[in-house]
């Protein structure tokens, strides 16, 4: 069976990248791969590392119809003896293998694939998606077809590189977007001007305090970037961002306003971020920046429920009143209090309350869901 020359078209590559961003496009991508490589079926499976245990499988026939029974049997039985996967486990990522006659005609896999599913020849490769899973792409041909050609193997290797790049890139973007959404919500409750920026100084998020800072300032936001009025401060800012990005260690800069008022700028890699994302706090006094950084770090460690419980504690409420307010059991609230102490590093509620007594944590977190509650008697 000849491989159609249309395999390397821009449409197929575009579909690969679309499928990385939209899961509904995965069947169309598999169907196109099968047709372009002259295959009768295409399978995409996910395996957990390091055991290579298959737990997800999606197979489409060349006519576009799903093969749910094939996936069920593969996951429950003969897929464990897939000789192609045995080869892939011992090979570099994205290396493509084709099965020849001696490999296909032996074992339980041959019985399942040929005698029960009327498929025979296989070709595929694998790539890593994070430390815990691998994705395997397999193409099948029926017994009355010729094995996959060398040319098909080379073309699949090129396409597999696109799939790897597209899917891992989409995963990183989604992870970053999710973290930025959480950061954007947390920033709005910090009483000091702050922005989330990348290593090049591009502002990804900012809070209302930053956007409403009164003039005159030693800096301003121009075309989505923080710009300092003096060239030497701009150079220091850009160098500091590069250093924090490269080392993962925060730092503090000083600047003077137009009236000679001192400003402190605290830079720190944002928690839960992996790629070039830095928190910058702008405060007239270093103490304000330090306090705000403590607030943001605390919020990043706690779940939304734990934030509300902590806010209740800071308002002087006991566990029973917090449970009534939140519609939860007292046992649940007490477990959440223990989790808060563990995550924040305090040994007692008294220490926790004393540390945050002067902050606006309670107002910002608790007021979001405030309603009339009976006075605390505990």
VEXPATOR-487894 format. One record per residue (C-alpha): residue number from 1; residue in three letters; z, y, x. Coordinates in Angstrom, 3 decimals, always signed. Each point is the difference from the previous one (the first is absolute). Last residue first. Layout:
BEGIN
SITE   resi   resn         c3         c2         c1
SITE    NUM    Ala          Z          Y          X
...
//
This chain:
BEGIN
SITE   resi   resn         c3         c2         c1
SITE    378    Unk    +71.881    +30.394    -17.794
SITE    377    Unk     -0.042     +2.474     -2.882
SITE    376    Unk     -3.526     +1.301     +0.531
SITE    375    Unk     -1.032     +2.395     -2.726
SITE    374    Unk     -2.433     -1.405     -2.534
SITE    373    Unk     -3.684     +0.445     +0.849
SITE    372    Unk     -2.617     +2.499     -1.178
SITE    371    Unk     -3.269     -0.553     +1.783
SITE    370    Unk     -1.157     +0.108     +3.580
SITE    369    Unk     -2.969     -2.081     +1.200
SITE    368    Unk     -1.479     +2.369     +2.565
SITE    367    Unk     +3.374     +1.707     +0.368
SITE    366    Unk     +1.429     -2.936     +1.927
SITE    365    Unk     -2.332     +0.068     +3.009
SITE    364    Unk     -0.362     +3.739     +0.595
SITE    363    Unk     +3.523     +0.977     -1.046
SITE    362    Unk     +1.751     -2.789     +1.913
SITE    361    Unk     -2.011     +0.458     +3.185
SITE    360    Unk     +0.528     +3.769     +0.078
SITE    359    Unk     +2.101     -0.190     +3.154
SITE    358    Unk     +3.529     +1.311     +0.609
SITE    357    Unk     +1.811     -3.208     -1.014
SITE    356    Unk     -2.451     -2.276     +1.829
SITE    355    Unk     +2.221     -1.089     +2.905
SITE    354    Unk     +3.227     +0.154     -1.992
SITE    353    Unk     -1.447     -2.187     -2.770
SITE    352    Unk     -1.108     -2.682     +2.466
SITE    351    Unk     +3.317     +0.012     +1.867
SITE    350    Unk     +1.939     -0.405     -3.258
SITE    349    Unk     -2.357     -2.719     -1.245
SITE    348    Unk     +0.976     -2.073     +3.019
SITE    347    Unk     -1.364     -1.494     +3.213
SITE    346    Unk     -3.067     +2.207     +0.279
SITE    345    Unk     -3.172     -1.277     +1.667
SITE    344    Unk     -2.497     +1.398     -2.527
SITE    343    Unk     -1.590     -3.358     -0.843
SITE    342    Unk     +3.293     -1.928     -0.185
SITE    341    Unk     +1.784     +2.685     -1.997
SITE    340    Unk     -2.905     +0.181     -2.450
SITE    339    Unk     -0.135     -3.819     -0.354
SITE    338    Unk     +3.730     -0.084     -0.785
SITE    337    Unk     -0.523     +2.693     -2.631
SITE    336    Unk     -2.889     -2.002     -1.475
SITE    335    Unk     +2.220     -3.072     -0.338
SITE    334    Unk     +2.597     +2.166     -1.769
SITE    333    Unk     -2.686     +1.281     -2.358
SITE    332    Unk     -1.160     -3.521     -0.847
SITE    331    Unk     +3.551     -1.192     -0.661
SITE    330    Unk     +0.632     +3.005     -2.246
SITE    329    Unk     -2.954     -1.076     -2.116
SITE    328    Unk     -2.953     +2.305     -0.521
SITE    327    Unk     -0.968     +2.563     -2.646
SITE    326    Unk     -0.302     +2.710     +2.660
SITE    325    Unk     +2.644     +2.351     -1.421
SITE    324    Unk     +2.324     -2.820     -1.006
SITE    323    Unk     -0.299     -1.582     +3.458
SITE    322    Unk     +0.653     +3.369     +1.641
SITE    321    Unk     +3.100     +0.429     -2.168
SITE    320    Unk     +1.357     -3.437     +0.965
SITE    319    Unk     -0.795     +0.505     +3.703
SITE    318    Unk     +2.021     +3.218     +0.163
SITE    317    Unk     -1.496     +3.465     -0.207
SITE    316    Unk     +0.859     +2.758     +2.462
SITE    315    Unk     -3.380     +1.715     +0.072
SITE    314    Unk     -0.664     -1.504     +3.438
SITE    313    Unk     +0.577     -3.460     -1.478
SITE    312    Unk     -2.543     +0.702     -2.732
SITE    311    Unk     -2.551     +1.095     +2.583
SITE    310    Unk     +0.595     -3.267     +1.873
SITE    309    Unk     -0.719     -1.967     -3.186
SITE    308    Unk     -3.183     +2.009     -0.602
SITE    307    Unk     -1.195     -0.562     +3.567
SITE    306    Unk     +0.800     -3.714     -0.298
SITE    305    Unk     -2.197     -0.258     -3.092
SITE    304    Unk     -2.882     +1.769     +1.779
SITE    303    Unk     +0.325     -2.379     +2.947
SITE    302    Unk     +1.757     +1.252     +3.104
SITE    301    Unk     -1.172     +0.182     +3.613
SITE    300    Unk     -2.553     +2.803     -0.391
SITE    299    Unk     +2.516     +2.082     -1.957
SITE    298    Unk     +2.510     -0.161     +2.845
SITE    297    Unk     -2.633     +1.068     +2.537
SITE    296    Unk     -0.965     +2.945     -2.194
SITE    295    Unk     +3.578     +1.189     -0.441
SITE    294    Unk     +0.834     -0.367     +3.699
SITE    293    Unk     -3.142     +1.951     +0.880
SITE    292    Unk     +1.147     +2.729     -2.359
SITE    291    Unk     +3.379     +0.221     +1.732
SITE    290    Unk     -1.612     +0.153     +3.434
SITE    289    Unk     -2.434     +2.681     -1.136
SITE    288    Unk     +2.786     +2.126     -1.435
SITE    287    Unk     +2.048     -0.348     +3.180
SITE    286    Unk     -2.966     +1.112     +2.098
SITE    285    Unk     -0.080     +3.379     -1.708
SITE    284    Unk     -2.914     +1.956     -1.401
SITE    283    Unk     -1.535     -3.346     -1.070
SITE    282    Unk     -3.410     -1.666     +0.223
SITE    281    Unk     +0.064     -3.791     -0.348
SITE    280    Unk     -2.946     -2.062     +1.301
SITE    279    Unk     -0.374     -3.674     -0.943
SITE    278    Unk     -2.631     -1.903     +1.959
SITE    277    Unk     -2.734     -2.455     -0.960
SITE    276    Unk     -2.278     -1.371     +2.719
SITE    275    Unk     -0.267     -3.594     -1.197
SITE    274    Unk     +2.848     -2.295     -0.875
SITE    273    Unk     +2.121     +1.792     -2.562
SITE    272    Unk     +3.091     -1.610     -1.496
SITE    271    Unk     +2.258     +2.838     +1.203
SITE    270    Unk     -1.817     +3.237     +0.986
SITE    269    Unk     -0.297     +0.543     +3.733
SITE    268    Unk     +2.183     +3.055     +0.787
SITE    267    Unk     -0.595     +3.660     +0.653
SITE    266    Unk     +2.645     +2.718     -0.447
SITE    265    Unk     -1.108     +3.632     +0.026
SITE    264    Unk     +2.779     +2.558     +0.529
SITE    263    Unk     -0.633     +3.651     -0.772
SITE    262    Unk     +1.614     +3.023     +1.613
SITE    261    Unk     -0.267     +3.447     -1.622
SITE    260    Unk     -1.783     +2.544     +2.220
SITE    259    Unk     -1.400     +2.005     -2.885
SITE    258    Unk     -3.432     -1.651     +0.290
SITE    257    Unk     +1.657     -3.403     +0.155
SITE    256    Unk     +0.978     -1.701     +3.226
SITE    255    Unk     -0.664     -3.659     +0.826
SITE    254    Unk     +2.027     -2.986     +1.181
SITE    253    Unk     -1.168     -3.616     +0.194
SITE    252    Unk     +1.965     -3.212     -0.632
SITE    251    Unk     -0.961     -3.577     +0.905
SITE    250    Unk     -0.571     -3.431     -1.513
SITE    249    Unk     -0.767     -3.221     +1.875
SITE    248    Unk     -2.857     -2.301     -1.045
SITE    247    Unk     -1.433     +0.361     +3.492
SITE    246    Unk     -3.702     +0.669     -0.616
SITE    245    Unk     +0.297     +1.723     -3.381
SITE    244    Unk     +3.024     +2.015     +1.077
SITE    243    Unk     -1.857     +1.089     +3.144
SITE    242    Unk     -3.195     +0.929     -1.846
SITE    241    Unk     +1.958     +2.032     -2.540
SITE    240    Unk     +1.953     +1.761     +2.766
SITE    239    Unk     -3.221     +0.916     +1.824
SITE    238    Unk     -1.447     +1.533     -3.176
SITE    237    Unk     +3.149     +2.023     -0.671
SITE    236    Unk     +0.323     +1.169     +3.621
SITE    235    Unk     -3.622     +1.165     -0.002
SITE    234    Unk     +0.508     +1.867     -3.275
SITE    233    Unk     +3.126     +1.616     +1.434
SITE    232    Unk     -2.022     +1.180     +3.019
SITE    231    Unk     -2.759     +1.380     -2.237
SITE    230    Unk     +2.295     +2.170     -2.112
SITE    229    Unk     -0.476     +0.190     -3.764
SITE    228    Unk     +0.654     -3.683     -0.469
SITE    227    Unk     -2.331     -2.132     -2.121
SITE    226    Unk     +1.029     -2.922     -2.205
SITE    225    Unk     -3.127     -1.710     -1.306
SITE    224    Unk     -1.686     -0.357     -3.405
SITE    223    Unk     -2.510     +2.793     +0.560
SITE    222    Unk     +2.765     +2.395     +1.103
SITE    221    Unk     +3.683     -0.647     -0.647
SITE    220    Unk     +2.159     +2.670     +1.592
SITE    219    Unk     +2.256     +0.455     +3.014
SITE    218    Unk     +2.360     +2.547     +1.573
SITE    217    Unk     +0.841     +1.205     -3.516
SITE    216    Unk     -0.078     +3.410     -1.677
SITE    215    Unk     -0.049     -0.829     -2.831
SITE    214    Unk     +2.013     -1.978     -2.533
SITE    213    Unk     -0.183     -3.822     -0.065
SITE    212    Unk     -1.333     -1.175     -3.368
SITE    211    Unk     -2.293     -2.817     +1.164
SITE    210    Unk     +2.589     -1.343     +2.414
SITE    209    Unk     +2.774     -0.058     -2.591
SITE    208    Unk     -2.375     -1.571     -2.545
SITE    207    Unk     -0.535     -3.041     +2.189
SITE    206    Unk     -2.913     -0.956     +2.233
SITE    205    Unk     -2.287     -3.023     +0.287
SITE    204    Unk     -2.877     -1.093     +2.240
SITE    203    Unk     -0.076     +3.059     +2.257
SITE    202    Unk     -2.465     -0.536     +2.867
SITE    201    Unk     +1.724     +0.685     +3.337
SITE    200    Unk     -2.060     -2.408     +2.102
SITE    199    Unk     +2.792     -2.581     +0.180
SITE    198    Unk     +0.230     -0.176     -3.779
SITE    197    Unk     +2.124     +2.262     -2.129
SITE    196    Unk     +2.697     -0.311     -2.639
SITE    195    Unk     +1.378     +3.432     -0.792
SITE    194    Unk     +3.396     +1.616     -0.290
SITE    193    Unk     +1.707     +3.151     -1.249
SITE    192    Unk     +3.723     -0.616     -0.510
SITE    191    Unk     +1.807     -0.955     -3.216
SITE    190    Unk     -1.342     -3.601     +0.034
SITE    189    Unk     -0.489     -1.223     -3.564
SITE    188    Unk     -3.789     +0.508     -0.107
SITE    187    Unk     -0.392     -1.895     +3.256
SITE    186    Unk     +1.193     -3.272     -1.574
SITE    185    Unk     -2.842     -0.099     -2.522
SITE    184    Unk     -2.619     +0.770     +2.637
SITE    183    Unk     +1.491     -2.604     +2.333
SITE    182    Unk     -0.235     -2.706     -2.647
SITE    181    Unk     -3.638     +0.880     -0.636
SITE    180    Unk     -0.587     +0.140     +3.752
SITE    179    Unk     +1.378     -3.510     +0.426
SITE    178    Unk     -2.339     -1.345     -2.662
SITE    177    Unk     -2.965     +1.842     +1.509
SITE    176    Unk     +0.795     -1.379     +3.455
SITE    175    Unk     +0.222     -3.557     -1.268
SITE    174    Unk     -3.167     +0.432     -2.024
SITE    173    Unk     -1.867     +1.415     +2.986
SITE    172    Unk     +1.194     -2.831     +2.240
SITE    171    Unk     -1.092     -2.613     -2.549
SITE    170    Unk     -3.399     +1.675     -0.392
SITE    169    Unk     -0.530     -0.119     +3.764
SITE    168    Unk     +0.972     -3.668     +0.102
SITE    167    Unk     -2.497     -0.752     -2.748
SITE    166    Unk     -2.877     +2.055     +1.387
SITE    165    Unk     +0.336     -0.942     +3.662
SITE    164    Unk     +0.389     -3.723     -0.683
SITE    163    Unk     -2.831     +0.014     -2.548
SITE    162    Unk     -2.278     +1.886     +2.418
SITE    161    Unk     +0.783     -2.453     +2.830
SITE    160    Unk     -0.711     -2.849     -2.410
SITE    159    Unk     -3.435     +1.508     -0.634
SITE    158    Unk     -0.944     -0.169     +3.659
SITE    157    Unk     +1.303     -3.553     +0.377
SITE    156    Unk     -1.837     -0.987     -3.187
SITE    155    Unk     -3.286     +1.165     +1.528
SITE    154    Unk     +0.565     -2.032     +3.155
SITE    153    Unk     +0.864     -3.149     -1.951
SITE    152    Unk     -3.026     +0.438     -2.259
SITE    151    Unk     -2.218     +0.236     +3.067
SITE    150    Unk     +1.462     -3.200     +1.377
SITE    149    Unk     -1.004     -1.731     -3.213
SITE    148    Unk     +2.229     -1.346     -2.762
SITE    147    Unk     -0.552     -3.693     -0.670
SITE    146    Unk     -3.110     -0.984     -1.981
SITE    145    Unk     +0.209     -0.345     -3.758
SITE    144    Unk     +0.124     -3.193     -2.100
SITE    143    Unk     +3.741     -0.357     +0.659
SITE    142    Unk     +0.804     +3.408     -1.556
SITE    141    Unk     +0.829     +3.067     +2.069
SITE    140    Unk     +3.371     +1.699     +0.433
SITE    139    Unk     +1.271     +3.309     +1.398
SITE    138    Unk     +3.577     +0.577     +1.139
SITE    137    Unk     +1.927     +3.237     +0.549
SITE    136    Unk     +3.584     -0.419     +1.220
SITE    135    Unk     +2.592     +2.778     -0.269
SITE    134    Unk     +3.129     -0.247     +2.127
SITE    133    Unk     +3.570     +0.854     -0.915
SITE    132    Unk     +3.420     +0.999     +1.311
SITE    131    Unk     -0.588     +2.270     +2.990
SITE    130    Unk     -2.389     +2.362     -1.767
SITE    129    Unk     -3.377     -1.079     -1.292
SITE    128    Unk     -1.455     -2.291     +2.679
SITE    127    Unk     -3.645     -1.066     -0.072
SITE    126    Unk     -1.722     -3.282     -0.718
SITE    125    Unk     -3.444     -1.577     +0.283
SITE    124    Unk     -2.368     -2.180     -1.980
SITE    123    Unk     -2.726     -2.606     -0.296
SITE    122    Unk     -0.125     -3.120     -2.148
SITE    121    Unk     -2.532     -2.689     -0.890
SITE    120    Unk     +0.874     -2.466     -2.767
SITE    119    Unk     +0.325     +1.050     -3.606
SITE    118    Unk     -0.367     -2.306     -3.000
SITE    117    Unk     +3.465     +0.927     -1.286
SITE    116    Unk     +1.553     -3.445     -0.507
SITE    115    Unk     -1.907     -2.152     +2.506
SITE    114    Unk     -0.767     +2.716     +2.508
SITE    113    Unk     +2.964     +2.396     +0.125
SITE    112    Unk     +2.803     -2.283     -1.036
SITE    111    Unk     -1.021     -3.145     +1.875
SITE    110    Unk     -1.027     +1.975     +3.071
SITE    109    Unk     +3.381     +1.768     -0.007
SITE    108    Unk     +1.788     -3.298     -0.306
SITE    107    Unk     -1.367     -1.205     +3.317
SITE    106    Unk     -3.394     -0.292     +1.709
SITE    105    Unk     -3.605     +0.971     -0.738
SITE    104    Unk     +0.305     +3.704     +0.744
SITE    103    Unk     +0.934     -0.220     +3.653
SITE    102    Unk     -2.679     -2.473     +1.022
SITE    101    Unk     -2.744     +1.999     -1.817
SITE    100    Unk     +0.510     +3.421     +1.563
SITE     99    Unk     +2.446     +2.637     -1.154
SITE     98    Unk     -0.779     +3.576     +0.908
SITE     97    Unk     +2.622     +2.207     +1.617
SITE     96    Unk     +0.323     +3.801     +0.080
SITE     95    Unk     +2.369     +1.808     +2.370
SITE     94    Unk     +1.683     +2.828     -1.888
SITE     93    Unk     +3.426     -0.693     +1.587
SITE     92    Unk     -0.086     -2.094     +3.136
SITE     91    Unk     -0.111     -3.777     -0.501
SITE     90    Unk     +2.542     -2.815     -0.290
SITE     89    Unk     +1.016     +0.713     -3.577
SITE     88    Unk     -3.680     +0.501     -0.885
SITE     87    Unk     -0.856     -3.562     +0.999
SITE     86    Unk     +2.681     -1.509     -2.227
SITE     85    Unk     -1.095     +2.375     -2.756
SITE     84    Unk     -3.488     -1.504     +0.189
SITE     83    Unk     +1.465     -3.508     -0.173
SITE     82    Unk     +1.555     +0.683     -3.441
SITE     81    Unk     +2.788     -2.584     -0.256
SITE     80    Unk     +2.429     +2.186     -1.953
SITE     79    Unk     -2.864     +1.005     -2.299
SITE     78    Unk     +0.009     -3.550     -1.352
SITE     77    Unk     +2.953     +0.464     -2.262
SITE     76    Unk     +1.589     +2.703     -2.093
SITE     75    Unk     -1.706     +3.059     +1.445
SITE     74    Unk     -3.491     -1.530     +0.113
SITE     73    Unk     +0.377     -1.707     -3.364
SITE     72    Unk     +0.936     +3.262     -1.689
SITE     71    Unk     -2.687     +1.993     +1.788
SITE     70    Unk     -2.723     -2.496     -0.994
SITE     69    Unk     +1.285     -0.027     -3.574
SITE     68    Unk     -0.231     +3.798     -0.116
SITE     67    Unk     -3.616     +0.064     +1.198
SITE     66    Unk     -1.076     +3.468     -1.078
SITE     65    Unk     -3.567     +0.596     -1.210
SITE     64    Unk     -2.142     +2.419     +2.005
SITE     63    Unk     -3.147     -2.130     +0.145
SITE     62    Unk     +0.699     -0.666     +3.691
SITE     61    Unk     +3.298     -1.634     -0.895
SITE     60    Unk     +3.215     +1.944     +0.416
SITE     59    Unk     +3.246     -1.146     +1.594
SITE     58    Unk     +3.317     +1.868     +0.097
SITE     57    Unk     +2.932     -1.674     +1.748
SITE     56    Unk     +3.652     +0.976     +0.441
SITE     55    Unk     +2.937     -1.943     +1.480
SITE     54    Unk     -1.512     -1.742     +3.042
SITE     53    Unk     +2.540     -1.006     +2.660
SITE     52    Unk     -1.108     +1.120     +3.464
SITE     51    Unk     +3.494     -0.804     +1.343
SITE     50    Unk     +0.258     +3.196     +2.061
SITE     49    Unk     -0.814     +1.799     -2.214
SITE     48    Unk     -0.727     -0.233     -3.704
SITE     47    Unk     -3.545     -0.718     -1.105
SITE     46    Unk     -2.276     +2.003     -2.286
SITE     45    Unk     -3.314     -1.396     -1.213
SITE     44    Unk     -3.424     +1.447     -0.675
SITE     43    Unk     -2.634     -2.555     -1.021
SITE     42    Unk     -3.762     +0.306     -0.287
SITE     41    Unk     -2.266     -2.491     -1.770
SITE     40    Unk     -3.608     -1.236     +0.097
SITE     39    Unk     -0.776     +1.765     +3.264
SITE     38    Unk     -3.297     +1.590     +1.048
SITE     37    Unk     +1.780     +2.567     +2.132
SITE     36    Unk     -1.129     +2.900     -2.178
SITE     35    Unk     +0.770     -1.825     -3.246
SITE     34    Unk     +3.481     -1.075     +1.013
SITE     33    Unk     +0.855     +3.402     +1.466
SITE     32    Unk     -1.178     +1.747     -3.151
SITE     31    Unk     +2.134     -2.254     -2.209
SITE     30    Unk     +3.028     +0.555     +2.221
SITE     29    Unk     -0.436     +3.789     -0.175
SITE     28    Unk     -0.459     -0.072     -3.771
SITE     27    Unk     +3.160     -2.103     -0.345
SITE     26    Unk     +1.935     +2.461     +2.245
SITE     25    Unk     -1.082     +3.120     -1.950
SITE     24    Unk     +2.931     -0.206     -2.425
SITE     23    Unk     +2.333     +0.258     +2.982
SITE     22    Unk     -1.035     +3.626     +0.542
SITE     21    Unk     +0.599     +1.645     +3.381
SITE     20    Unk     -0.866     -2.970     +2.222
SITE     19    Unk     -2.703     -1.062     -2.467
SITE     18    Unk     -1.723     +3.371     +0.428
SITE     17    Unk     -0.087     -0.501     +3.774
SITE     16    Unk     -1.738     -3.367     -0.384
SITE     15    Unk     -2.333     +1.439     -2.622
SITE     14    Unk     -1.125     +2.679     +2.445
SITE     13    Unk     -0.816     -2.704     +2.556
SITE     12    Unk     -2.047     -1.836     -2.632
SITE     11    Unk     -1.884     +3.125     -1.063
SITE     10    Unk     -0.681     +1.024     +3.607
SITE      9    Unk     -2.148     -3.077     +0.461
SITE      8    Unk     +0.871     -2.641     +2.606
SITE      7    Unk     -0.586     -2.964     -2.290
SITE      6    Unk     -3.423     +1.125     -1.279
SITE      5    Unk     -1.763     -2.320     +2.456
SITE      4    Unk     +0.788     -2.985     -2.187
SITE      3    Unk     +1.530     -2.997     +1.822
SITE      2    Unk     -2.331     -2.960     -0.145
SITE      1    Unk     +1.060     -3.326     -1.493
//
